[in-house]
Amino acid sequence: MDDYVCNKLTEWGLSDWIDRFKDEGIDKESLECLDDDEIPNLITKTGPRSKFKKRLKLLRAEQNTTNQDNTATNDSIQEHDEAADSEQAEQNTTNQDNTATNDSIQEHDEAADCDQVLPSTSNANDQGKRRMAPQCESSKWPAKRRRDAALGSYSEHIILSDVKSIMTCVYNRLCLEDNTKLNAFLKAKISDLKTDKRELVGVFGKTGAGKSSLINAIIKEKNLLPSGGISACTTVMIKVEANMHNQKYEAEIEFITKEEWKDELWSSLLGNNADQERDDEEYCAMVEKLTVLYGEEWRNKPTESLMDNRHFREIPEFVNCRRKILTCESAKELSAKLVKYTRSNSKEGAGKDIKRWYWPLVKCVTVKVPNNELLQHVTLVDLPGNGDRNKSRDKMWKGIVGSCSVVWIVADMVRPAAEAESWDILTSTCSLMGNGGECQEIHFICTKTDRVDNLDDHADVRAHIFKMNMLAKEEVCKEFSRIPNIKKHFSENCLKVFTVSSTEYLKQKILKPDETEIPKLQQFLQELNDCHSETLNYVSGAYGILSLIQGARCREVVCKKADVCSDVEKKIRQELGKVRKAMEEACMAFEKCLCEGVEQSNRSCEKQLKSVLHPRMSGRGFHRRLKCVIGNNGVYKPKKGNEINLNVKLASCLTDSIDEEFRNTFPNEGKCGPFKGVISTFSLDTEMLIHKNKDVELQLIFLKTEEEKIKIKLHKIIRDLKKKIYNSLTETIEKTMQECYDKAVKFSGTDSLKNMRDTVERHVRFSKSTMFEQAKDEMLAQMKGLKERVLQILEETMQKSIDLSLKTDDFSIPDFATQLEMVKLHRNELMGSADKETSLICTDPAGPTAAL
């Protein structure tokens, strides 16, 4: 048995049968030759045997289309090494490739019953960055065309695998040729062919709202995430996504560093020891963590000894700064193992026998579920409500919240519009998700709609549930439109309200499945998945590259290319001028808004400061809280309630002044994209030029693919940098305030509260004439930097593509005409029409309310 068979069985989730295949001496060749009547002798169980037959069938279909290409490439390599006649070698390769094409087309006609296999499209370490693409006409998130029926013969997985094999052969062949400028460019372009990443759906909700049960019901894994228990709560971020590598249930546990835990210990137990009391919230939270992690014995030990490695024998990954991997056969088994890493105060079910809990040391858990189409391109993230006091976890929390395409706010059905905690979460995070993020839709999900008391008649119960659901939706919509802070970042069209019952969806005693509205959320996730077009993006990119190769070999179009080049360069100058103008207008609009914000900040900053330094709360409790605020650079996260952020308060007039203009310039929702759609509408009019200049069609096809790819890249750059630009106002204020924070935190003893207040107030009074101006200048400088970077990337990338497609000839490049025709065939299949040329690159949508 060789590694090939072992790897295949592992990939197919059949690793339990490796020893059996090894005993029978099954290697790569014998695996591919297995007859159906021989398989039962190797795999005795019906379920695994059916899975094996399906995978083997797909493997053979894939290899039938690529083997001839590989043979052609190997022949070419051998002929190159032997220095045989090059023209004859290329002719032999072409003849073999033609044979491969005929065989592939025949396979295409015969494989109509080939089952679909979902492609492995995500990186497990990817934190959620989706391509942001040009936006166009529809105002709904479009469902991707269901290509299974349209393709007929090939699933997208097989097409993608086929085209990747073709491009690997092309790349290997190019490596054998002289490394000319065009050759190096082509190899770089092939290496740069990429696939999509994942959409993030953030799930918020207070303890007991039913987040875990909701996620379990939606992905049809009843026992996956630990749930239940009034006092138990999820304490860490949990990502749920598809396992694209094997058939196991897996969890990847990422810990905070040992140094971060030491800092947390020192700051909580030693940092402010003189001022702490036993009822201090910060101290009590730390006591809970220490007790679950070390047991009661921590109270009698010196703080330094708590860092001894003997306390972490069960989790050596924490000591060695590695991730812990849990692998299980079932969701229930994984759930039981996860409890100690994710839950607090759980004395029920799997938690009742646990003596040591490790959730205080966990940064994030990624749960991977096999065979789940809803999670193919989507990651659900169960999020704590208002971040974390641990700086490392809080930084990750903010990054994930800012990267969510959609946010689900989960609330109990009992008066959801009046549930303060849910609305506090939404209000406190809306700037992170809106102008400071990329969220396009907010789903308010009312859970436990099946809870009805004092009604026995089945019809009455159903009628009551439907009535209460309608009332809940109306109340939530009214509350959403009433809160000013939310309206700064989101339109009312962004909100959707769902009334769900996870219990009824599973048991169906009173409601039908559709009436629980769980299927609506499943449909939404499916549409979110369907918006991704990994295969089409890759295939279209490959088509453009192969078009450039064949175009460079054409000797008879040299003169024609010069004329077309002149037209294209003139057009790109015009389009760059449009982009520059739109971005400069945005900078001027920002400057006008910020000037007004600076004036307002100077007038009201002391009032804003007073709301933090002199609240209604007084006495020793406030003294300790203010000490925490100042000691943490102006930020304090209580265990319950909203974050206190002095820097945000001081920057509030600046952010208020810019919010509307910022949202119009960088819309997360809508049709046009950033800068009033000038990037989305950037065009070299290649289709018109193709119509007029058929002789250089191949070169223009390449330019069109490059144009669409660069727009996708620029949208991603703009999306990432706009978050930094928006947050720069608060960050500049924090830097300016750092000096007074460092000074004020040193006060202790009598009058320390007065001294802290006086120090901060005095600093703001003397700094306000420059502090807000500096914040304004920093934001404008970053806007200018964004403008320059976008223009530079756009001009340099397109000019290089023009130079190498219309100003460069390389007749030494091998002939890949057959490969071009094969990729074109696949591309046309994916697009649904052999003549459709309107979009060579399928771009991802900006979100559920914008078709791109």
Salt bridges, closest charged atoms under 4 A:
GLU11 OE1 - LYS8 NZ 3.74
GLU24 OE2 - ARG20 NH1 3.23
ASP81 OD1 - HIS80 ND1 3.75
ASP126 OD1 - LYS197 NZ 3.68
GLU156 OE2 - ARG147 NH1 2.96
ASP162 OD2 - HIS826 NE2 2.69
GLU177 OE2 - ARG173 NE 3.69
ASP192 OD1 - LYS194 NZ 3.79
ASP196 OD1 - ARG131 NH1 3.28
ASP196 OD2 - HIS532 ND1 3.68
GLU199 OE1 - ARG130 NE 3.06
GLU199 OE2 - HIS532 NE2 3.56
GLU241 OE1 - ARG198 NE 3.74
GLU252 OE2 - ARG323 NH1 2.62
GLU254 OE1 - ARG323 NH2 3.36
GLU254 OE2 - LYS363 NZ 3.80
GLU264 OE2 - LYS289 NZ 2.57
GLU264 OE1 - ARG393 NH2 3.87
ASP275 OD2 - LYS627 NZ 3.97
GLU277 OE2 - ARG620 NE 2.70
GLU277 OE1 - ARG624 NH1 3.55
ASP279 OD1 - ARG624 NH2 3.85
ASP280 OD1 - ARG624 NE 3.28
GLU282 OE1 - ARG389 NH1 3.14
GLU288 OE1 - LYS639 NZ 3.03
GLU296 OE1 - ARG299 NE 2.76
GLU314 OE1 - LYS340 NZ 3.91
GLU317 OE2 - LYS324 NZ 3.51
GLU329 OE2 - LYS248 NZ 2.14
GLU333 OE2 - LYS337 NZ 3.71
ASP382 OD1 - LYS211 NZ 2.77
ASP388 OD2 - ARG393 NE 3.22
ASP394 OD2 - LYS398 NZ 3.59
ASP394 OD1 - LYS637 NZ 3.33
ASP412 OD2 - LYS448 NZ 3.85
ASP412 OD1 - ARG451 NH2 2.59
GLU419 OE1 - LYS206 NZ 3.81
GLU438 OE1 - LYS129 NZ 3.76
GLU438 OE2 - ARG130 NH2 3.39
GLU438 OE1 - ARG719 NE 3.32
GLU438 OE1 - LYS723 NZ 2.55
GLU441 OE1 - HIS443 NE2 2.48
GLU441 OE2 - LYS496 NZ 3.56
GLU479 OE2 - ARG482 NH2 2.67
GLU515 OE1 - ARG462 NH1 2.81
GLU517 OE2 - LYS473 NZ 2.75
GLU517 OE2 - LYS520 NZ 3.70
ASP530 OD2 - ARG146 NH2 3.09
GLU569 OE2 - LYS807 NZ 2.78
GLU575 OE2 - LYS571 NZ 3.51
GLU575 OE2 - LYS578 NZ 3.10
GLU584 OE2 - LYS787 NZ 3.67
GLU606 OE2 - LYS768 NZ 3.24
GLU643 OE2 - LYS637 NZ 2.48
ASP656 OD1 - LYS488 NZ 2.57
GLU669 OE2 - ARG663 NH2 3.86
ASP685 OD2 - LYS571 NZ 3.34
GLU687 OE2 - LYS704 NZ 3.46
GLU706 OE1 - LYS189 NZ 2.47
GLU706 OE2 - LYS709 NZ 3.55
GLU707 OE2 - LYS711 NZ 3.86
GLU708 OE2 - LYS711 NZ 3.50
ASP720 OD2 - LYS716 NZ 3.13
ASP720 OD1 - ARG719 NH2 3.19
ASP758 OD2 - LYS754 NZ 2.85
GLU761 OE2 - HIS614 NE2 2.93
GLU773 OE2 - LYS776 NZ 2.51
ASP777 OD1 - LYS776 NZ 3.79
ASP803 OD1 - LYS807 NZ 3.49
ASP809 OD1 - LYS561 NZ 2.44
GLU829 OE2 - HIS108 ND1 2.97
GLU829 OE1 - HIS826 ND1 3.40
GLU837 OE2 - ARG827 NH2 3.08
ASP844 OD2 - HIS532 ND1 3.72
